[in-house]
Amino acid sequence: MKLAIIGDFNASFRPHVATNEAIEHTKQIMNLQVDTDWISTDDIIDNFKSIIDTYAGYWIAPGSPYKSMTGALDIIKYARLNNIPTLGTCGGFQHMVIEFARNVLNIKDAEHAEYDPYVSIILVSPLSC
């Protein structure tokens, strides 16, 4: 199985390193055959078809703001509509909430304060962590 980690990998950001460690630990403990690739959010729009054809699941990674919120939300929406296994941790989960609010609850201007603190509907406030 191939799993895409959607996020803008930064080796000095501890949650990104911990994500890789968690996957490796789980693979060993559960004897899983899983290959993972980090996909930068700013590569998604131009490579969308290739990404959705390649990966069986998505981990929406911690860390925001992303280089491309649109790219991340596009993958999240595709996964939701097509019942693709998807996990969002920290900022990744926050983006999943925004996608759901915009596209299911029809709150079109739902936003994350890290992207636009002056928008009319701030769905996710900056976290103190």
C-alpha positions, 0 to 999 in steps of 0.5 A, spaced: 500 500 500 502 507 498 500 512 503 501 520 501 503 524 507 500 531 505 504 537 508 510 541 507 516 537 510 521 540 514 526 536 517 527 541 523 519 541 525 519 535 530 512 533 528 514 531 521 519 527 524 515 524 529 510 522 523 515 518 520 517 515 526 510 513 528 509 510 521 515 506 521 514 504 528 507 502 526 509 498 520 514 494 524 509 492 530 504 490 525 508 487 520 505 492 514 507 493 507 506 500 507 510 505 502 510 513 504 511 519 500 511 526 502 507 530 497 508 538 498 501 542 498 504 546 492 505 540 488 498 537 488 494 542 483 499 540 478 499 533 479 493 531 482 491 526 477 497 522 478 497 523 486 490 520 486 492 514 481 498 512 486 496 513 493 491 508 497 490 513 503 492 520 505 495 522 512 494 530 512 500 532 516 501 537 522 504 544 520 500 550 517 499 554 514 501 550 508 504 552 502 497 551 498 491 551 502 487 549 496 492 543 494 491 540 501 483 541 501 483 538 494 486 532 496 481 532 503 475 533 498 477 528 493 478 523 499 472 524 503 467 524 496 471 517 494 471 514 501 479 514 501 482 512 508 484 519 510 487 521 517 489 528 519 493 530 525 494 537 528 493 542 522 491 536 518 485 535 522 484 543 522 484 543 514 479 537 514 474 541 518 475 547 514 474 542 508 467 539 511 465 546 513 466 549 506 463 543 502 458 539 506 455 545 511 456 550 505 460 555 510 463 558 503 468 563 507 470 558 513 477 560 514 483 558 518 486 564 522 493 563 520 491 564 513 486 570 514 485 573 521 480 578 518 475 573 514 468 573 516 468 566 519 474 564 523 473 556 524 480 555 526 483 560 531 491 560 532 493 554 537 497 556 543 502 550 541 
